Amino acid sequence: MIGDQKINTLKKIHSGKVRDIYEYDQKKLLIVSSDRISAFDFVFEEEVLGKGSLLNKMSIFWFKKLKSIIKNHYLDIKPDFDQEIIEKSMIVEKTKVLPIEAIIRGHIAGSAWEEFEKTGNILGNEARSDMRKYDKLDEPIFTPTTKSEKDENISIDVMRNTIGSELSEKVIDTSYKLYASAYEFAKSKGLIIADTKFEFGIDDDGKLTLIDEIFTPDCSRFLKTSTIDGENSETFDKQFFRDFLIKNNWNQSQIKIPDNIKSQIIERYRLAYEIITN
């Protein structure tokens, strides 16, 4: 919950699964990463305390580190709020948000793994028949999705028809470069980024701009390099929570998340942050 009354003077323009967006001024937004948690496009009422500040700090770390690859929307300005809000917040440049999400997959997991089990393909791409969950792909693949409450996989052709061919190629090329750079850095720290999601916008000068969050445990899958072993791989992201829901036959309704599950979620997020940033 947001306790700083100063923030109530700002106009809230969007409330997403995790982030709340406020109009800071005519050219800037304030993004607050809440402690909400979502899974399978469902937002839970219970919060995981400390999650928002970890997500925010992780994104800021990567925005600063990868800014040579592409301009991003992060502005190094501290809002005049209580420290608790500052830790969860970033002031960013307004952009015109592209209506697609860019997914890069370097290892087989998530919906890609589910399709492979059913068809032997990875979202329309051929794959080796002997692959296990979390195995590294021969080459990373780009698989765009819609940007909506229920994200859906789309083809690159549909993406080109939606945002244009030239812009699509820039998004694809930039996504590969961002992933390659972050992958090697994380690997040097002992973590593998199995897959990740990017969002982009266009600034006032017409430049492609990286927005939202990047390489956090909410939008990426992190694996410990020493434990990649199919289903037994150790993850540092939301997969632990997804697995808990599946195991307990969750039925897309609100539940009380056990305290020990919350503790394990925040501990995995904290470890991912510390491994990457230290």
Residue pairs with C-beta under 8 A, 6 or more apart in sequence:
1 47
2 20
2 32
2 34
2 85
3 82
3 84
3 85
4 81
4 82
4 84
4 85
6 80
6 81
6 82
7 22
7 30
7 32
7 81
7 85
10 22
10 23
10 24
10 30
11 22
11 23
12 20
12 21
12 22
13 21
13 22
13 23
13 29
14 20
14 21
15 21
17 36
17 38
17 41
17 43
18 33
18 34
18 36
18 37
18 38
18 43
18 52
18 55
18 218
19 31
19 32
19 33
19 34
19 212
19 213
20 31
20 32
20 34
21 29
21 30
21 31
21 32
22 29
22 30
22 31
22 32
23 29
23 30
24 30
24 79
24 91
27 93
27 94
27 204
28 75
28 77
28 91
28 92
28 93
28 94
29 91
29 92
29 93
29 94
30 79
30 89
30 90
30 91
30 92
31 89
31 90
31 91
31 92
32 52
32 85
32 88
32 89
33 51
33 52
33 53
33 55
33 56
33 59
33 88
33 89
33 213
34 47
34 52
34 88
35 47
35 48
35 49
35 50
35 51
35 52
36 43
36 44
36 47
36 51
36 52
37 43
37 44
37 46
37 47
37 48
37 51
37 238
37 241
37 257
37 265
38 44
39 238
39 241
39 242
39 245
40 242
40 245
40 252
41 149
41 150
41 151
42 252
44 254
44 255
44 257
45 254
46 256
46 257
46 262
48 257
48 262
48 265
48 266
49 262
49 266
50 266
50 269
50 270
51 265
51 266
51 269
52 87
52 88
53 87
53 88
54 216
54 217
54 266
54 269
54 270
54 273
55 213
55 216
55 217
55 218
55 269
56 87
56 88
56 89
56 90
57 87
57 273
57 277
58 213
58 215
58 216
58 217
58 272
58 273
58 276
58 277
59 74
59 90
59 213
59 214
59 215
59 216
60 74
60 90
61 276
61 277
62 182
62 214
62 215
62 216
63 72
63 74
63 210
63 214
64 74
65 185
66 72
66 178
66 181
66 182
66 210
66 214
69 174
69 177
69 178
69 181
70 174
70 177
70 178
70 208
70 209
70 210
71 203
71 207
71 208
71 209
71 210
72 209
72 210
72 211
72 214
73 92
73 93
73 94
73 95
73 201
73 203
73 209
73 210
73 211
74 90
74 92
75 90
75 91
75 92
75 93
77 91
78 86
78 91
79 85
79 86
79 89
79 91
81 89
92 211
93 203
93 209
94 204
95 201
95 202
95 203
95 209
95 211
96 201
96 202
97 147
97 199
97 200
97 201
97 211
98 147
98 163
98 167
98 171
98 199
98 200
98 201
98 202
99 146
99 147
99 162
99 163
100 144
100 145
100 146
100 147
100 154
100 159
100 162
100 163
100 171
101 144
101 145
101 146
101 147
101 151
101 197
101 198
101 199
102 142
102 144
102 171
102 172
102 175
102 197
102 198
102 199
102 200
103 142
103 143
103 144
103 145
103 195
103 196
103 197
103 198
104 140
104 141
104 142
104 143
104 175
104 176
104 178
104 179
104 195
104 196
104 198
105 112
105 122
105 123
105 137
105 140
105 141
105 143
105 194
105 195
106 136
106 137
106 140
106 179
106 183
106 192
106 193
106 194
106 195
107 134
107 135
107 136
107 137
107 192
107 194
107 195
107 221
107 223
107 228
108 116
108 122
108 127
108 131
108 132
108 133
108 134
108 135
108 137
109 133
109 134
109 194
109 195
109 221
109 239
110 195
110 221
111 123
111 153
112 122
112 123
112 143
112 195
113 133
115 121
115 122
115 123
116 122
116 127
116 131
120 127
120 129
121 127
122 137
122 141
123 141
123 143
123 153
124 155
125 141
127 137
128 138
132 230
132 231
133 230
133 231
133 233
134 194
134 223
134 228
134 230
134 233
135 228
135 230
140 176
140 179
140 180
142 156
142 172
142 175
142 176
143 153
144 153
144 154
144 155
144 156
144 158
144 159
145 151
145 152
145 153
145 154
146 152
146 154
147 199
154 162
156 168
156 172
159 168
159 171
160 168
163 171
167 208
170 208
171 198
171 200
171 208
174 198
174 200
174 208
174 210
175 198
178 198
178 210
178 214
179 193
179 196
182 193
182 196
182 214
182 215
183 192
183 193
185 276
186 192
186 193
186 215
186 222
186 276
187 225
189 275
189 276
189 278
190 224
190 225
190 226
190 275
191 222
191 223
191 224
191 225
191 236
191 272
191 275
191 276
192 222
192 223
192 224
192 225
192 228
193 215
193 220
193 221
193 222
194 220
194 221
194 222
194 223
195 220
195 221
196 214
196 215
196 219
196 220
196 221
197 219
197 220
198 210
198 212
198 214
199 210
199 211
199 212
200 208
200 209
200 210
200 211
201 208
201 209
201 211
202 208
202 209
203 209
212 219
213 219
215 276
217 236
217 237
217 238
217 268
217 269
217 272
218 237
218 238
220 237
221 235
221 237
221 239
222 235
222 236
222 237
222 272
223 233
223 234
223 235
223 236
224 233
224 234
224 236
227 233
227 234
235 268
236 268
236 269
236 271
236 272
236 275
237 268
237 269
237 272
238 265
240 264
240 265
240 268
241 261
241 265
244 261
